[in-house]
């Protein structure tokens, strides 16, 4: 793998999904899920969407459901020194390891990016 040059620009999508169910026999059925998608553009910007939710049914009746969705505006990213730095809407900087791999293309935080 090689590190991209400072200022490297690319286009791609990083997405993830997670789900876990409540323990069988606990008196609660249902689970918790979350997903995120970050879309990177050649102009040095990115957008991100995040969703998380939980739902359950109690064995003795009743239940609940809750969720939160975040649709961020377009923000800036920079590549350099083996990391990508993303500036979030609140001004916070997030960094993730970033490499170029001959077999898988762009590797961001250990996972290959998919084409948009």
Secondary structure, 3 states (H helix, E strand, C coil): CECCCCCCCCCEEEEEEEEEECCCCCCEEEEEEEEEEEEECCCCEEEEEEEEEEEEEECCCCEEEEEEEEECCCEEEEEECCEEEEECCCCCEEEEEEEEECCCEEEECCEECECC
